[in-house]
Amino acid sequence: MTRVVVVDDQTLVRQGIRALLEVADIEVVGEADDGRAALDVITATRPDVVLLDLRMPRHDGIWTLQRLRELGVEIPVLVLTTFNDDTLVLAALRAGARGYLLKDVTLEQLTAAVRTLADGGTLIAPSITDRLLRAIRSGPPPTGTDAQPVRDLTERELEVLRLMAEGYSNREIATALFLAEGTVKNHVSAILLKLNARDRTNAVLRALHEGILH
């Protein structure tokens, strides 16, 4: 069973998400109402996925993402918020979020996103993908690239990268391309190296910015 922590400053929202996820056989192992409390709960429970709101009093979602990265905690974070704002989307992804959904999603979409992240994939709400693409192309390279040039990807690496951008996990990519999962992991490592990216999300952002993905 997939294990999650829910971070949101509204008690009713946390309770509602817990009830919905448990119907779908996803276990909520902890809750927190701000970033500081979230760090304690996440490090204590080590969930498969963190559901994180962005706008919270005291320590918000971006602060939480930054602290998790500084601590070396690599648990995938799915931002779940009401804020459909380009600046926040980019800030969250650059801070390390692996997914971004709005709270108007269906239960099926939410559970699918949780499982996608738990399997190593990434997911961005389709409603903001086009705007995100335009913002990335018109702005500076994603944080962490240090403006270093990208190296040419092979055709197979491009195939893997496209599926990464669609939120596929390594296992799903292996199935789609008729490859061993270990081979996919090697391709992902090569992609990160060639794009000078620290993780899968950053690789997709860099590829979009450089026009490698359309």
C-alpha positions in Angstrom: 0.0 0.0 0.0 1.3 3.5 -0.9 2.0 5.6 2.1 1.6 9.4 2.1 1.9 12.4 4.3 -0.6 15.3 3.9 0.6 18.9 4.5 -2.1 21.5 4.6 -2.9 24.3 7.0 -6.7 23.6 6.9 -7.8 20.7 9.1 -10.9 20.0 7.2 -8.9 19.7 3.9 -6.5 17.3 5.5 -9.3 15.2 6.9 -11.1 15.2 3.5 -8.0 14.1 1.6 -7.3 11.4 4.2 -10.8 10.0 3.8 -10.7 10.0 0.0 -7.3 8.4 -0.2 -8.1 5.7 2.2 -11.1 4.7 0.1 -8.6 4.2 -2.7 -6.3 2.0 -0.5 -3.6 4.8 0.0 -2.6 5.0 3.6 -2.1 8.5 5.2 0.7 7.9 7.7 0.9 11.5 8.9 -0.4 15.1 8.7 1.1 18.5 9.2 -0.3 22.1 9.2 2.9 23.9 8.1 6.4 23.3 6.8 8.2 23.0 10.1 5.8 20.4 11.4 6.0 18.7 8.0 9.7 18.1 8.2 9.3 16.3 11.5 6.5 14.1 10.3 8.2 13.3 7.0 11.5 12.3 8.5 9.7 10.3 11.2 7.4 8.3 8.9 9.3 8.2 5.6 6.3 8.1 3.3 6.3 7.1 -0.4 4.8 10.5 -1.4 4.2 13.9 0.3 1.1 15.9 -0.6 2.0 19.5 0.0 0.0 22.8 -0.1 1.9 25.9 -1.0 0.3 28.7 0.9 0.6 28.1 4.6 1.3 30.4 7.5 4.8 30.5 9.1 6.7 28.1 6.8 5.1 27.6 3.4 5.4 24.9 0.7 8.4 26.4 -1.1 10.3 26.7 2.2 9.4 23.0 2.9 10.7 21.9 -0.5 13.9 23.8 -0.1 14.5 22.4 3.4 13.8 18.8 2.2 16.4 19.2 -0.5 19.0 20.7 1.8 18.4 17.7 4.2 18.9 15.3 1.3 15.4 13.9 1.7 14.5 12.4 -1.7 10.8 11.5 -1.1 8.8 12.7 -4.0 6.5 15.7 -3.3 3.2 16.3 -5.1 2.1 19.9 -4.7 -1.7 20.0 -4.3 -3.0 23.6 -4.2 -5.7 26.0 -5.3 -3.1 28.4 -6.8 -2.9 28.2 -10.6 0.0 30.7 -10.9 2.9 30.4 -13.3 5.4 31.8 -10.8 4.4 29.4 -8.0 4.4 26.4 -10.4 8.0 27.2 -11.6 9.2 28.0 -8.0 7.8 24.7 -6.8 9.3 22.6 -9.6 12.7 24.3 -9.3 12.6 23.7 -5.5 12.2 20.0 -6.1 8.5 19.2 -6.5 7.9 16.2 -8.7 4.3 17.0 -9.4 1.8 19.9 -9.4 -2.0 19.5 -9.2 -4.9 21.8 -8.5 -7.4 20.9 -5.8 -10.2 20.6 -8.4 -8.9 17.2 -9.6 -11.0 14.1 -9.3 -10.2 11.3 -6.8 -9.0 9.2 -9.8 -6.6 11.8 -11.0 -5.2 12.4 -7.5 -4.7 8.7 -6.8 -3.1 8.2 -10.2 -0.7 11.1 -9.5 0.2 9.7 -6.1 1.0 6.3 -7.6 2.9 7.9 -10.5 5.2 9.7 -8.1 5.6 6.7 -5.9 6.8 4.7 -8.9 9.4 7.4 -9.8 7.5 9.5 -12.3 6.5 13.1 -12.5 3.2 14.8 -13.2 2.0 18.3 -14.0 -1.6 19.2 -14.4 -2.4 19.4 -18.1 -4.3 22.7 -17.6 -1.0 24.5 -16.7 1.4 22.6 -19.0 1.1 25.0 -22.0 1.6 28.1 -19.8 4.5 26.4 -18.1 6.2 25.7 -21.4 5.9 29.3 -22.5 7.2 30.6 -19.2 10.2 28.3 -19.3 11.1 29.2 -22.9 10.9 32.9 -22.2 12.8 32.8 -18.9 16.3 31.8 -17.8 17.4 28.2 -17.7 16.0 26.2 -14.7 17.9 26.6 -11.4 20.9 24.3 -11.1 21.9 24.2 -14.8 24.5 26.9 -14.4 24.0 27.8 -18.0 26.2 24.9 -19.1 25.5 23.6 -22.6 23.5 20.5 -23.1 25.0 17.5 -24.9 23.3 15.7 -27.7 20.9 12.9 -26.7 20.7 9.7 -28.6 17.4 8.7 -30.2 16.7 6.2 -27.4 17.5 8.8 -24.8 15.0 11.2 -26.5 12.3 8.5 -26.4 13.0 8.0 -22.7 13.0 11.7 -22.0 9.6 12.2 -23.8 8.1 9.5 -21.6 9.7 11.0 -18.5 8.0 14.3 -19.4 4.6 12.5 -19.6 5.1 11.2 -16.0 6.0 7.6 -16.8 8.0 5.7 -14.1 11.1 3.7 -15.0 9.0 0.5 -15.0 6.4 2.0 -17.3 9.1 3.3 -19.7 10.6 -0.1 -19.8 7.3 -1.7 -20.7 6.5 1.0 -23.3 9.9 0.7 -25.0 10.4 -3.1 -24.5 13.5 -2.5 -22.4 14.8 -3.9 -19.1 14.2 -1.6 -16.2 17.9 -1.5 -15.4 18.5 -0.3 -19.0 16.0 2.5 -18.5 17.7 3.6 -15.3 21.0 3.8 -17.2 19.3 6.0 -19.9 17.8 8.3 -17.2 21.3 8.7 -15.6 22.8 9.5 -19.0 20.0 12.1 -19.6 20.6 13.8 -16.3 24.3 14.0 -17.0 23.9 15.4 -20.5 21.3 17.9 -19.4 23.3 18.9 -16.3 20.1 18.2 -14.3 19.9 17.2 -10.6 16.7 15.1 -11.0 14.1 14.0 -13.5 11.9 17.1 -13.1 14.8 19.4 -13.6 15.8 17.4 -16.7 12.4 17.9 -18.2 12.4 21.6 -17.4 15.8 22.0 -19.0 14.7 20.0 -22.1 11.7 22.2 -22.5 13.7 25.4 -22.1 16.3 24.2 -24.7 13.6 23.2 -27.2 14.6 19.5 -27.0 11.0 18.7 -26.1 8.0 20.3 -27.9 
